[in-house]
Amino acid sequence: MSARRLISRLREYSLRDRLIVGLPLLLVVVACFWLASRYIQPAPPQSLILSSGGEGGAYQRFAAAYKDQLAQYGIRLIEKPSAGSTENLSRLRDTAFEVDAAFLQGGTARVQEGDTLLSLGGLYFEPLWIFYRADLARVSRARNKGRDRISASVVELKGKRIAIGAPGSGTHYLANEVLYANQINGKNTTLIEKGGPGLAQAFAAREIDAAFVVGPTQSATVWTLLATPGVKLMSLDHADAYTRRFPYLSKVVLPRGAIDLVADVPHQDVTLLASTATLLVREDTHPALVGLLAQAMSETHGGPGIFQKPGEFPKATSIDFPLSKEAERYYKSGKPFLQRYLPFWAATLIDRMVVMLIPLLAVLFPVLKIAPGLYDWRVRSRIYRRYGELKFLEAEVESDPTRHGRAEWLERVAAIERDVNRLATPLNFSDMIYTLRSHIALVRETVVRCTAVVEQD
């Protein structure tokens, strides 16, 4: 239907009727639109604040990788360095602190009442590396392919000077857990709250005898200590016992030569404990940003490594906190459908509009079906009302034609006829109008006939 014809058709309808029928229905549509708007997410912010970790640590390295990934979608990542996992958790729980996401070392948190934090799954294994001065090692009687097995155990560190990581770091937390299990504490051992790349200098200056470090192989601190002369990496003979005591830990093996095949580093298989790193977000973090973080995690952590196979990480597992629904959806289906074919901003815009349009269309469809019927009912009711007036007048004149003179009776009929002529009705009601006019003529004849009999008498 052309626009001109549509306008012409609309002119056939009474403005008053259009308002009476249309306004209530319009209010219903507006109310539904407003209700839907209460549930639609606002547009995603242009930045995301991430609490990472200590200077030069793995968390900072991965934050830089995420920054590059998010920049492809026009999202600016703002990194806020921290002491580590424990401080990150405190920041997330502090509503006054501006942060959207943070790295967390698995096992360093306990869900508290009122927590609204969500996990995005496991990122990678974070081994616990225990380094010690080589002169503290003992030589075992067992032979390892022709060479003595040099080893040490955690319990032998009692009374020594041990670097346990900076306060607020995951290393600090896990070191205390492992030392406590071996009855080592600040009363019988010197515990030094120190971590980072400076540990190599501390070993060289003989300021420490051992150091606990938590992080991936790519960590600058781990790599430096593995190459530091006079420093050995402890292999944990009781790894299985630790995993039973601390269920959040896993047993992993650093294969011989995995660090350097030519230099044969390490020169024997080393058994380690490892937690699983995760990324936490606040419950109110925009779902679109959570989806982008899941994509960045997949790009950054999905490759092979010394302790993982390709595609093993990231994985949909709830570590300390429930798994985010958005992350769970990503693990099952990958990128959202629209983002596979459209720019991020366009895909999110359409997603938001769909949330508005679906309930709106659900209301508009029945409204558009009901509106013509309501209008027809209103037009018919006006015509029927004139029929009622006409029928009443006819009955009145037949029962008592002497009540009024002929001129007065005819004026009443003419008044009804004028009222009918003023009715604004669509063309599809023309037959009813013409029928009504013919009935008016019949009533006029009845008036003339009845009053003529009276005049003759």
N, C-alpha and C positions, 0 to 999 in steps of 0.2 A: 504494500500500500504506500502510495506516494505521500510526502509530507503535506502537500496541499489538500489531498483528500482526507488525510487524518485530521487536519485542522478543521476542515469543513464538517466532518462527522462530530467532532467535539463541540462545535458551535450548536449542534442540534440539542445538546444536553443543557439543562438548566444549570446556571452557575451555582444557584443555591443547592440544588440536588447534588451537584458534583462536590460541593464543600461538605454537605451533611454526610454523604457516603464516604468521600475520600479522606476527610480529616481524621476520623477515628482509625481508619485502616492505616493511614500514614503514621499516626502516633504508635500503633502496634509495631510497625516496621522500625521506627526510630528507637523504640524501647528495646527491641531485639538487637538492633545494631549496637546500642549502648551496652547491653548485657554482654554481647560478644567481645566488645572492646575491652571489657574488664579482664578478659582472659588472654588477650593477644599480648605477646611479648613486644616490648619496644624494639626499635632498631638496635642492632648490636653496637656497642661502643667501638670507637676507633683505636682503642688501646687496651692492653691487658697487663696487669701488674703481677709479676712472678717473683716470689721469694726464693732465692737460689741457695747459695751456700758460701763457704769460706773462699778466700782469695786463692785462685789457681786450682780449686778443687773440681771434681767431676761435675757437680751440680752447675757450676758456672759455665763449664764447657758445653753442657747440654742446653743450658739456657741460651747460649749464643747460637746453637743450631736451631732451636725453636724460633729464635728471633728472625733468622733468615727465612724459615718456612712461613711464618705468619706474615712477613713483609710481602710475600707474593700475593696475599689476599687483601692488602691494604691495612693490615692490623699492626700497630706498633707495640712491640713488647717492651715493657719497662721492667728492668731487672733490679731487684733490691737484694744485695748480698746479705748474708746472715752468718751466724756461727755454725749453722747446720740444721739438722732435722728437728731437734727439740725446740729451737727458737722458731723455726718455721711453723711448727704446730701452735705455739703460743701466739704467733702473729695471726694465724687463721682464726683462732678462737677469740681474739680481741677485736670486737666489732668496730672499735675506734681506729684500728690500724687499716690503712688502705692496701688491700692485697686481694687478688682474685684466685691465685693458685700458688702452690708451694710443693717442693720436693719433700718426700718423707722416707726415711729408712724404715723398712718393715720391722715391726716389733718394738719400736720406740714409743708407741702411743697406746693408750687405752681409751675406748669410747666412754665419754662422760655423759651424764644426763644433760639434755639440752643441746648436744652436739648436732650440728646440721652440715657436717662435712661429708664429702663424697670422694671416693677413690676413682681414678681413671684406669686402674688395672696395674699389673706388674710391668715394670720397665726393663729391668735387667738385674742380674745377680750382683750384689755388693759384697764381695768377700771381706772377711776380717783377716787382715795381714798382721801377723805378729813378728816383728823384726827384733833381733837381739844381737849383742856383740858376739863375734865368732869365738872369742876366748871363753865364753860361758858354755859352749857346746860340749857334749860328751860323745865319745865314739862307741857305738854299739858293737857287740860281738858279732852280730849277724853281718854277713857280707852281702853287698849289693852289686852283683856282677863284677866281682873282683876288687871292689873298693869298699872301704869302711863307710858305714852309714852314720853321718854326723847328725845329731838330733838334740833336742831339748824339749822340755814340757813346761806348761804354764806354772805348775806348782813350784818348779825350780826358780821362778822369778821372785819368790817371797824374799823380802829383805833387800831387793834391788831397787834401782831408780827407774821407774816406768813412766813413760809419757802416755797419757790416756786420752789425749785430744782436748780441744778447747771446750770450756763449759758451753752447754747448749747444742753441742754437736752430737750426731748419732754415734760417732766413735766413742765419745765420752760415756754415753749411756751403755753401749754394748760392752765396752772394756770393763766397766764396773760390774756388769752382770757376770761376765766370765771370771773375773778375779774373785768376786764374792763366792762363786761356786767352788773355787779352789781355796777358800778361807784366806784370801789375801785382801787386805784393806789398808786404809791410811794409818792404822795403829802399828802394823808390823812391816809396812813397806812404804817407801817414798813414792807417792803418786804425784806426777807432775802434769798439770793441766796445760798441755802444749801439743800442737799439731801443725800440719802444713809442711811445705818444702824445707823449712828450717830444721827439721829433724835430722837431716843428713849432717848438717854442721854440728848439731848437738852430739851426734854419735862420734864425729871426728874429734870433738873437744872433750870426749869422755864425760859429758855432763849427764848422759843417760845410759842405762844398760839395755833397755828394751823399749819398744814403742808399739802401740796399737794404732792401726790405720784401717779405716773402712772406706772402700771405694773400688771402682773398676780398674782393670789393668791399665787403662788409658790415663788414669790419674797421675798428675805430675809427681805427686809425693811418692806414690807406689813405684813409679818408674825410676825415680831418683834413688830410692833406697835399694831397689833390686840391683842397681849398678854401683852402689857404694862399697868400696873395699872394706873388709873387716866386719860387714854386717850380713847376717844370715836370716833366712826366712824359716819360721817354725812350721813344721808339719805336725798336725794334731792327731796323735794316735787314738785319742778318745773322742773323735768327731761324732761317732754314732751316739755316744752317751750324751754329748751336748745337745744333739738334735732332739733327743727324748726329753731332756730337761727344758729346752727352749724350742717349742714347736715351730716358731716362726723362722728358725734357722734351717738351712739345708747343707748337706755335705757335698762339697765340690772338690775336684782334683785338678791341680795345675800340672799338666803333663811335663815330663822331662824335656827340656829344650824348647818349651813353648814360647819363652821370652826371647831367646837367642839360640838358634840351632848351632851356629858356628862356635859360639863360646860355651855351648852346653849349659844354658841358664834357664831354669835350674838344672842341676846335674842329677836330680832324682825327682820322681813324682812327689808332689807336695799336697797333702790333704788339708783343706781349709774349710772353714765355716762361712756361710754366706747368708745374708738377709736378702730380701727382694725390695728394690726401690720402687716407689710409687709416686704418683702425682695427685695431690689432693686439691679439690676446688671447694669453694663455698657453695651452698645450695642455691644461692641467688645469682651465681655466675651465669651469664647469658648462654643459653643452650647452643647458639651458633658458635660462640667462642670455645665451648667445650668440645664441639665437633671438630673445630680446627686444631685444637690441642691434640685430640686423638689422632688426627692425620699427621701432625708433626711428630708425635711419638712413634707412629708406624714408620715414618721416613727415617727417623734418627736411630731407633733401636731395633729395627727389623732385620738387620744384617747378621752375618755369622760373627762369632767371637770365641775366645778361648774357652768360655764356660757355657756357650749356648750355640744352638744350631740355627741356620737361617729360618726366619719366620717364627721362632719359638717365642720371641718377645716382639712387641708388648702382648700381654695376654689378659683375657677377661677373668681376673680373679680379684675378689674383694680382700684387700690387705688392711687389716685393722678397722677399716670403715666400709660401709656399703658401696657397691659399685654403682656409679652414675648410670641412669637410664640412657642418657645420650651416648655414653661410651659403650654401653652394652649393645645399643643399636648399631654403633659403628663396627664393633667386632663381628656382628652377625651379617651386616649388609654392606659394609664399606662406606664409601662416600655417599651422601644423600643424592638421590636421583638427579635433582635439578642442578647440583653443583658439578655433575659430570659433563654437562653441556653448556652451562651458563656461568658467567662471572659470579663471584661470591655475593656481591651486593645485589645482583639481579635475582639470584636464587633465594636469598633470604627475604627480599621484598615480596616475591611471589608466595613464599611460604606464609608470610604474615597476612597477605591479602586473602589467601585461601581460608585462613582461620576466620576471617571476617565474612567472606563471601558464602561459605557453605551454610551457616545458620541464616544468613540474609536471604539466600535463594530458597532455603527451606521454608521461610516465612512468606516470601514474595509469591511463590507458586500458588499456595492456597488463597492468598489475598487476592491475586489477580483472577482466580477462579470465582471467588465469592463476590467481588465488587460488582460485576455486571448483573448478577442475580439480585443483589441488594438494590441496585439502581432500578432494575425492572420492577421489583416489588414496590418501590416507592412510587414510580409512575403509575402502575396499575392501581395502587391504593387511592391515588388522587382521582383517577377516572371512576373507580368504583364508588368513591364518596359522592361524586356528582350523580351517578346512577341512583344512589340512595336518596339524595335530595329530590331527584326527579320522581322517583317512585313514591316518596312520601307526599309530594305535591299532587300527584295524580290521584292517590288514594283520598287525599283531603278534598279535592274538588268533586270527586264522584260521590263522596259521602254527604257533603254539605256545600253545594255550589253557591248557596246564598250568603255564605260567610263574607265573601268579598264580591265586588263588582267585577265584570269581565275585564276591564282595563287593568285592574289590580292583579287579577290572576295571570293575565298575559305578561305583565311586567315582571312577575316572579319567574315565569318561564324564561323571559328574555334575560334576566339577571343570570340564571344558570347557563344560558347559551353564551353570554359574554364571558363568563368565567371559563367555560370550556374553550372558547376561542383564544383565550390568553394562555392556556396551558402550553408550556414548551415541552414538546414530546419528540422523541426520535422518529425517524421514518417508519421503523418497524412497528410503531404503535398507531400508524395512520388508520388502519382498518378499525381499531377500537374507537378512535375519535369520530370517524365518519359514521359508524354504527350508533354512537351516542347522539350525534347530531340528528340522525333520522328518528331516533326515539324521542328527542326533544320536539321534533315536528309532530310526532304522533300525540304527544301530551298536549301540544298547543291545540291540535284538532279536538282533543277530548275536552279542553277548557271551553272552546267555542261551542261545541255541541251541548255541553251541560248547561252553560250559561244561556244558550238560546232557548232551551226548554223552560228555564226560569222566567225569561223575559216574556215568553208567550203566555205563561200562566199569569 
